[in-house]
Amino acid sequence: MNKEILENISVLYVEDEKDVREFTAKLLGSLVKKVYSAENGLDGLEQFKENKETIDLIVSDINMPKMDGLEMCAHIKEINKEIPIVITSAHNDPSFLKKAINVGVSTYAMKPIDLYQLVESMIKAIEPIYLKRKLEKLNISLETRVDNEIEKIKSILDAQDNIILLSNKRIIKNVNKSFLEFFKVNSIEEFRKLSDNIFDYFIEDYGFISKETLKGQECYYQYIKSLKEVDRVVKIKNSQDEIKIFTINVDNYDDINDFYVISLTDITQLKEKSNLLEYQASHDNLTGLFNRNKFKSLFGKEIRRGIRYSSQLSLVLFDIDFFKVVNDTYGHQVGDEVLKEMAIIITQSVREHDTVVRWGGEEFLILLPETQLEGARIVAEKIRSRICKKQLTKNNLNITASFGVTVMQEKDTEDSFIARADEALYEAKKSGRNKVVTI
């Protein structure tokens, strides 16, 4: 079935590296009906416009001159919103993956290109479109002829990696093998004993379609079909509590009888990779605390909130006393353990809405919204005392820290606010360390 799919499609392949483009295009040319190749996004867009009636699938790199791959794909989606897209990239930037999801990319293959993975991604992306064409060629009336054509439909459905189901407005009529495998049932009859629809399995979560979202709609499938592609995303949990994320595509082939073909494409890995990269971009790898990049975005929000509600914003800046001695004496591995244990002490000593940042090296920062100077001093003193009393790491080290505390003033900028806390920290170290100084 996969061979049949590939032999009947034409592919637009866009890649700016000449050697990679020529080599991959030649290999793809031996598998698909036709390959159109382009050296950048602008060239790819022009080729699509000239051959839009024959191109079935886009395979594109992201980072290219003149026009990048995602911008090209966005323009192509304006021309043909149903065209499936596979991106190839070595990028680990979460913004690229998030934008790819928003543009409507079907799936991806990481660079350097593994031809087997690329072909699998292409098949996964084109399957729903191919299925639709196949069913249209069979010219099946899904209501009146489903019994006669059931074996034909079943053979087509079971060949798909995507989850496929056929349903009218009320109940599911048929499903493919991938559906049965995901829901851990042996037949559609067994599934119907649990539920006669798939909506009961949609998990309610921000940004995902749920049964709550669908309340009040006359036909759930018709409503989902009307949504933008980027909004047709669901999170589904099966009977074994396995959770996956899918894009959902809905087509109806018989308006009179209201029959629908629903295709669920698994994008769990794409979504998880996007979430992981977003986490890595905002958190310190060693301690799990926020990093400076995240602080900058949170700081602006807290300033605006403080102005809006006339509430005070305090800052605690502190670092570990004689931390270089720890590294020189016990090694950097023990030093890293000290930093991780310090992070635990800090997070256990603050409120949930306080912001804790590893500022750099052995230096930490705490942003305390709706907190006056005296309240911030008390928090700092509590952390200082806990650090003093606890022996850290398996080496039972006695560690101390020095603290600078300040409160936001009317004309403060981020730099002046932090500089004042740093001045207080310097005074704490200068006057003997292991103390809290306010300014």
C-alpha positions in Angstrom: 0.0 0.0 0.0 2.9 2.4 0.9 4.5 1.7 -2.5 1.2 2.4 -4.2 0.9 5.7 -2.4 4.4 6.9 -3.3 4.2 5.8 -7.0 1.1 8.0 -7.5 2.3 11.3 -5.9 4.4 14.2 -7.1 6.7 16.0 -4.6 8.0 19.5 -4.4 11.4 19.2 -2.6 13.0 22.4 -1.4 16.6 22.4 0.0 19.3 25.2 -0.3 22.3 22.8 0.1 23.1 21.7 -3.5 24.7 18.3 -2.7 21.9 17.4 -0.3 19.2 18.6 -2.8 20.6 16.7 -5.8 21.3 13.5 -3.9 17.9 13.4 -2.1 15.9 14.4 -5.1 17.5 11.6 -7.1 16.6 9.0 -4.5 13.0 10.4 -4.2 12.7 10.3 -7.9 13.1 6.6 -7.9 10.2 6.2 -5.4 7.6 8.8 -6.5 5.9 9.8 -9.7 7.7 13.1 -10.1 10.0 15.4 -8.1 10.1 19.1 -8.5 13.2 20.5 -6.7 13.9 24.1 -5.6 16.9 25.8 -4.0 15.1 28.2 -1.7 11.7 29.2 -0.4 11.1 31.8 -3.1 12.0 29.3 -5.9 9.8 26.7 -4.2 6.8 29.0 -4.0 7.1 29.9 -7.7 7.3 26.2 -8.7 4.3 25.4 -6.6 2.3 28.2 -8.3 3.2 26.9 -11.7 2.5 23.2 -10.9 -0.1 23.5 -8.1 -2.5 21.1 -10.0 0.1 18.3 -10.0 2.1 18.7 -6.7 0.7 16.4 -4.0 3.2 16.9 -1.2 5.8 19.5 0.0 9.1 18.4 1.6 11.1 21.5 2.7 14.1 22.6 4.7 13.5 25.5 7.2 16.5 27.8 7.2 17.1 29.0 3.6 18.1 32.3 1.8 15.6 34.6 0.1 12.6 33.0 1.9 12.7 30.4 4.6 10.8 27.2 4.5 8.0 28.0 7.0 7.3 31.4 5.2 7.1 29.5 1.9 4.7 26.9 3.5 2.5 29.6 4.9 2.1 31.1 1.4 1.4 27.7 -0.1 -1.2 27.0 2.5 -3.0 30.2 1.4 -3.2 28.7 -2.1 -4.0 25.1 -1.0 -4.8 24.7 2.7 -5.1 20.9 2.4 -1.6 20.3 0.9 0.4 18.1 3.3 3.9 19.3 4.4 7.0 17.6 5.8 9.8 19.8 7.2 13.4 18.7 7.4 15.6 20.5 9.9 18.5 20.2 12.3 17.1 23.2 14.3 16.5 22.8 18.1 14.8 26.2 18.4 11.3 25.8 19.9 10.0 28.8 18.0 10.6 27.0 14.7 8.6 23.9 15.9 5.8 26.0 17.3 5.6 28.0 14.1 5.7 24.8 12.1 2.6 23.6 14.0 0.9 26.9 13.4 1.6 26.9 9.7 0.0 23.4 9.4 3.1 21.2 9.0 2.0 17.5 9.0 5.2 16.0 10.3 9.0 16.4 10.2 12.3 14.5 9.6 15.4 15.6 11.4 18.7 16.3 9.6 21.0 14.8 8.6 18.4 13.2 6.5 17.7 9.5 7.0 15.9 8.4 3.8 13.9 5.8 5.6 12.6 8.3 8.2 11.9 10.8 5.5 9.9 8.4 3.4 7.9 7.3 6.5 7.2 11.0 7.3 6.0 11.5 3.7 3.7 8.5 3.8 2.3 9.6 7.1 1.6 13.1 5.8 0.0 12.0 2.5 -2.1 9.1 3.7 -5.3 11.1 4.7 -5.3 12.8 1.2 -4.7 9.6 -0.6 -7.4 7.8 1.3 -9.9 10.5 0.4 -9.0 10.2 -3.3 -9.2 6.4 -3.1 -12.7 6.5 -1.5 -13.9 9.1 -4.1 -12.7 6.8 -6.9 -14.6 4.0 -5.4 -17.6 6.3 -5.5 -19.1 4.7 -2.4 -22.4 6.0 -1.0 -21.3 5.5 2.7 -24.8 5.1 4.0 -26.6 2.9 1.5 -23.7 0.8 0.1 -21.5 0.4 3.2 -22.5 -3.2 3.7 -21.6 -4.1 0.0 -18.3 -2.2 0.0 -17.2 -3.0 3.6 -14.3 -5.2 2.6 -13.0 -2.7 0.1 -13.1 0.1 2.6 -11.6 -2.1 5.3 -8.6 -3.0 3.2 -8.0 0.7 2.4 -8.5 1.8 6.0 -6.3 -0.9 7.5 -3.4 0.1 5.2 -3.2 3.5 6.9 -0.8 4.3 9.8 -3.2 7.1 10.8 -6.2 6.4 13.0 -9.3 6.4 10.7 -12.9 6.1 11.6 -16.2 6.4 9.6 -19.1 7.9 11.4 -22.5 9.5 11.0 -23.7 12.2 13.3 -24.4 9.8 16.1 -22.3 6.7 16.1 -19.0 5.3 14.7 -19.7 2.9 11.8 -16.3 1.5 11.0 -12.7 1.9 12.1 -9.2 0.8 10.9 -6.6 -1.4 12.5 -4.7 1.6 13.9 -7.9 2.7 15.8 -8.3 -0.7 17.3 -4.7 -0.9 18.3 -4.7 2.5 20.0 -7.9 1.9 22.0 -6.8 -1.7 22.8 -9.9 -3.4 21.5 -10.4 -6.2 19.0 -13.4 -4.9 17.1 -15.7 -1.9 16.7 -18.4 -3.8 18.5 -16.1 -4.1 21.6 -15.3 -0.4 21.4 -19.1 0.5 21.2 -19.6 -1.3 24.5 -17.4 1.4 26.0 -18.7 4.3 23.9 -20.4 4.9 20.6 -18.3 8.0 19.8 -14.7 9.2 20.1 -15.5 12.5 21.8 -15.7 10.9 25.3 -12.0 10.2 25.0 -11.0 13.8 24.3 -9.0 15.2 27.3 -10.0 18.7 28.4 -6.9 20.9 28.3 -6.0 24.4 27.2 -5.5 24.7 23.4 -7.2 21.3 22.6 -10.6 20.4 21.4 -12.7 18.7 24.2 -16.3 17.6 24.6 -16.8 20.8 26.7 -15.6 22.8 23.7 -18.1 21.0 21.4 -21.2 21.6 23.7 -24.0 23.4 21.9 -22.8 22.4 18.4 -25.5 20.7 16.3 -22.9 18.4 14.6 -19.5 17.9 16.3 -17.8 16.7 13.2 -19.0 19.6 11.1 -17.9 22.1 13.7 -14.4 20.5 13.8 -14.2 20.6 10.1 -15.0 24.4 10.1 -12.0 25.1 12.4 -8.6 26.4 11.2 -6.1 23.6 10.7 -4.0 24.9 13.6 -7.0 24.6 16.0 -7.9 21.0 15.0 -5.8 19.4 17.7 -7.0 16.9 20.3 -5.5 15.0 23.2 -6.8 11.5 23.6 -6.4 9.0 26.4 -7.2 5.3 25.7 -8.4 2.7 28.2 -4.8 2.0 29.2 -4.3 5.6 30.2 -1.9 6.2 27.3 -2.2 9.8 26.1 -1.3 11.0 22.6 -1.8 14.3 20.7 -3.4 14.2 17.2 -4.4 16.6 14.5 -7.9 15.8 13.4 -9.1 16.0 9.8 -12.8 15.6 8.9 -14.2 15.0 5.4 -17.8 14.2 4.5 -18.6 12.5 1.2 -22.4 12.4 1.3 -24.1 15.6 2.4 -27.5 14.0 2.4 -26.6 11.1 4.7 -24.1 13.0 6.8 -21.3 10.5 6.7 -17.8 11.5 7.8 -14.3 10.2 7.4 -12.2 11.2 10.3 -8.4 10.9 10.3 -6.2 11.4 13.4 -2.5 12.0 12.8 -0.2 11.5 15.7 1.9 14.6 16.4 2.8 13.6 20.0 6.6 13.6 19.4 6.5 16.9 17.5 4.5 18.5 20.3 6.6 17.0 23.1 9.8 18.1 21.3 8.4 21.6 21.0 7.5 21.6 24.7 10.9 20.2 25.7 12.8 22.8 23.7 10.7 25.6 25.1 11.5 24.3 28.7 15.2 24.1 27.9 15.2 27.6 26.5 13.7 29.1 29.8 15.3 26.9 32.5 18.8 26.3 33.9 19.9 22.8 32.9 21.6 22.0 36.2 19.1 23.3 38.9 15.8 23.3 36.9 15.3 27.0 38.0 14.4 29.7 35.6 17.3 31.2 33.7 18.0 34.9 32.8 16.0 34.7 29.5 12.9 33.7 31.3 13.5 36.3 34.0 13.5 39.1 31.4 10.0 38.2 30.2 8.6 37.6 33.7 10.2 40.8 35.0 8.3 43.0 32.5 5.0 41.3 33.4 5.6 41.9 37.1 6.4 45.6 36.6 3.2 46.1 34.6 1.2 44.3 37.3 2.8 46.3 40.1 1.9 49.6 38.3 -1.6 48.4 37.5 -2.4 47.4 41.1 -0.1 49.8 42.9 1.6 46.8 44.6 5.2 46.5 45.7 7.8 44.3 44.0 10.9 43.2 45.9 14.1 41.5 44.8 16.5 39.2 46.6 20.0 38.7 45.1 22.4 36.3 46.8 25.4 34.1 46.2 27.2 31.3 48.0 30.2 32.4 50.1 33.6 31.0 49.1 32.1 28.8 46.4 35.4 28.7 44.5 37.0 27.0 47.6 34.3 24.2 47.4 35.1 23.6 43.7 38.9 23.7 44.2 38.7 21.4 47.2 36.1 18.9 46.3 35.8 19.3 42.5 33.1 20.7 40.2 30.9 17.6 40.5 30.4 18.3 44.3 30.0 22.0 43.5 27.1 21.1 41.1 25.5 19.0 43.9 25.7 22.0 46.2 23.9 24.2 43.6 21.2 21.6 43.1 20.6 21.3 46.8 20.6 25.0 47.2 17.9 25.3 44.5 15.7 22.8 46.5 16.1 24.9 49.7 15.2 28.1 47.9 12.1 26.7 46.2 10.8 25.2 49.4 11.2 28.6 51.1 9.2 30.8 48.7 5.6 31.1 47.5 4.3 29.4 44.4 4.0 32.7 42.5 7.5 34.0 43.4 10.1 33.7 40.7 13.4 31.9 41.5 16.3 32.3 39.0 19.8 30.9 38.7 21.4 34.3 37.9 24.8 32.8 37.0 27.5 30.6 38.6 26.7 30.5 42.3 24.4 33.5 42.2 20.6 33.3 42.6 17.8 35.8 42.3 14.3 35.8 43.7 11.5 38.2 42.5 8.8 38.7 45.1 5.6 40.3 43.9 3.3 42.1 46.3 6.0 42.1 48.9 7.4 45.1 50.9 11.1 45.5 51.8 10.6 44.0 55.3 8.7 41.0 54.0 11.5 40.4 51.4 14.1 40.7 54.2 12.3 38.0 56.2 12.2 35.6 53.2 16.0 36.2 52.7 16.7 35.6 56.3 14.7 32.4 56.3 16.7 31.0 53.4 20.0 32.2 54.9 19.2 30.4 58.1 18.1 27.1 56.4 21.3 27.1 54.4 23.4 27.6 57.5 21.7 24.8 59.4 21.8 22.2 56.7 24.9 20.2 55.8 25.0 19.8 52.0 25.9 16.9 49.8 27.4 13.6 50.9 30.5 15.5 52.1 28.4 17.2 54.8 29.5 20.7 53.8 28.7 23.7 55.9 27.8 26.4 53.4 26.7 30.0 53.9 25.4 32.7 51.6 25.2 36.5 51.5 22.0 38.4 50.5 21.2 41.8 49.1 17.5 42.9 49.3 15.7 45.9 47.7 12.3 47.0 46.7 11.2 48.5 43.3 11.2 52.3 43.1 9.0 54.4 40.9 11.7 55.3 38.3 13.5 52.0 38.3 14.5 50.1 35.2 15.5 46.4 35.2 19.2 47.4 35.3 18.8 49.9 38.1 16.7 47.6 40.2 19.2 44.7 40.0 22.1 47.1 40.4 20.7 48.2 43.8 20.3 44.6 44.9 23.8 43.9 43.8 25.0 46.9 45.8 23.3 45.5 48.9 24.9 42.0 48.2 28.3 43.6 47.9 27.8 45.3 51.3 26.8 42.0 52.9 30.0 40.4 51.6 32.1 43.4 52.6 30.8 43.4 56.1 31.5 39.8 56.9 29.3 37.5 54.7 26.5 35.1 55.8 24.1 38.0 56.3 21.2 39.9 54.8 21.6 43.6 53.8 18.6 45.7 52.7 18.8 48.9 50.7 
